Amino acid sequence: QGKANLRDAYAQVTKDVEILLYQMHISEYDHGNINNHEPLRPRRLLLHKREIKKIGTKTAEKGLTLVPLKLYFRSGKVKVELALAQGKHEYDKRQDIAKRDAKREMDRVMKARR
C-alpha cells in the first residue's frame, strides 16, 4: 500500500552475524485483523555472511552507521538499499542551524516588504 516510512531508520550488525533494521515504520494492513504485525518491530535483512562481515568491520572500525535509503520491489521481494554514513560533528550542526536561522530571517523580511 506504500505506507512505509524510512525516517529515523537505521540498521545494525548484531552478535549473531545478522543485520537488523530498526525504527522503520510499516503501517498495518487496513483490512487486517487482530493478527497484524507491529509497525516498528526490528526487521531482519537477508544478506550473505561475507557481506555482513564486510559491513560489520566497516561499522566497527570507523564508527559508521548503516542507513536505509530506499525500498523497492524486485521479483516479488522487497529490497532495501543501504548506505554507510558518518554522523555530523557538533560544529557542522551549528553551521547548519545558523544557515537555517539566517534563511528564515531573510524570508521573514522579504515577506514583510511585500
C-alpha positions as CSV (number, residue, x, y, z in Angstrom):
1,Q,0.0,0.0,0.0
2,G,3.0,2.3,0.0
3,K,2.8,3.1,3.7
4,A,6.4,2.6,4.8
5,N,8.5,5.3,6.4
6,L,12.3,5.3,6.5
7,R,12.7,8.4,8.6
8,D,14.9,7.8,11.6
9,A,15.5,4.3,10.5
10,Y,18.9,2.6,10.8
11,A,20.5,-0.8,10.6
12,Q,22.9,-2.6,13.0
13,V,25.0,-5.7,12.8
14,T,24.3,-8.0,15.8
15,K,26.5,-10.5,17.5
16,D,24.6,-13.3,15.8
17,V,26.0,-12.2,12.5
18,E,22.8,-10.7,11.1
19,I,21.7,-7.3,10.2
20,L,18.5,-5.8,11.8
21,L,16.7,-2.7,10.6
22,Y,15.3,-0.6,13.4
23,Q,12.8,2.3,13.6
24,M,11.4,1.6,10.1
25,H,7.6,2.2,10.3
26,I,5.4,-0.1,8.1
27,S,1.7,0.6,8.7
28,E,-0.6,-2.2,9.5
29,Y,-2.7,-3.7,6.7
30,D,-6.0,-1.8,6.6
31,H,-8.1,-4.9,6.0
32,G,-6.2,-7.0,8.5
33,N,-7.4,-8.4,11.7
34,I,-6.0,-8.8,15.3
35,N,-3.0,-10.8,13.9
36,N,-1.5,-7.7,12.2
37,H,2.2,-7.0,12.7
38,E,3.8,-4.4,14.9
39,P,4.6,-1.3,12.8
40,L,8.0,-0.6,14.4
41,R,9.4,-4.0,15.1
42,P,13.0,-4.7,14.2
43,R,13.3,-6.4,10.8
44,R,15.9,-8.9,9.8
45,L,17.7,-8.3,6.5
46,L,18.9,-11.2,4.4
47,L,22.5,-10.9,3.2
48,H,25.3,-13.3,2.6
49,K,27.6,-13.9,5.5
50,R,30.6,-12.3,3.7
51,E,28.6,-9.2,3.1
52,I,27.5,-9.0,6.7
53,K,31.1,-9.4,7.9
54,K,32.4,-6.8,5.5
55,I,29.8,-4.3,6.6
56,G,30.3,-5.2,10.3
57,T,34.0,-4.5,10.1
58,K,33.4,-1.1,8.5
59,T,30.8,0.0,11.1
60,A,33.0,-1.2,14.0
61,E,36.3,0.4,12.8
62,K,35.3,3.8,11.5
63,G,32.2,4.4,13.6
64,L,29.9,4.4,10.5
65,T,26.2,3.8,10.6
66,L,24.0,1.8,8.2
67,V,21.2,3.9,6.9
68,P,18.4,2.7,4.6
69,L,18.0,4.9,1.5
70,K,15.1,3.4,-0.3
71,L,12.7,0.4,-0.5
72,Y,11.8,-1.2,-3.8
73,F,10.3,-4.4,-5.2
74,R,12.2,-6.8,-7.4
75,S,10.8,-10.2,-8.5
76,G,8.3,-10.3,-5.6
77,K,10.7,-9.4,-2.9
78,V,11.2,-6.1,-1.1
79,K,14.8,-4.8,-1.3
80,V,16.4,-2.2,0.9
81,E,19.2,0.0,-0.4
82,L,21.7,0.6,2.5
83,A,24.4,3.2,2.8
84,L,27.3,3.6,5.2
85,A,27.0,7.1,6.7
86,Q,29.1,9.2,9.1
87,G,27.4,11.4,11.6
88,K,27.9,15.2,11.7
89,H,30.3,16.8,14.1
90,E,29.0,19.4,16.5
91,Y,30.4,22.3,14.6
92,D,28.7,21.2,11.4
93,K,25.4,21.1,13.2
94,R,25.9,24.6,14.5
95,Q,26.7,25.9,11.0
96,D,23.5,24.3,9.6
97,I,21.4,25.8,12.4
98,A,22.9,29.2,11.7
99,K,22.2,28.9,8.0
100,R,18.6,27.8,8.6
101,D,18.0,30.7,11.0
102,A,19.5,33.2,8.5
103,K,17.3,31.9,5.7
104,R,14.2,32.1,7.9
105,E,15.0,35.7,8.9
106,M,15.6,36.7,5.2
107,D,12.2,35.1,4.3
108,R,10.5,36.9,7.1
109,V,12.0,40.3,6.0
110,M,11.1,39.6,2.3
111,K,7.5,38.7,3.3
112,A,7.2,41.9,5.3
113,R,8.3,44.0,2.3
114,R,5.6,42.6,0.1
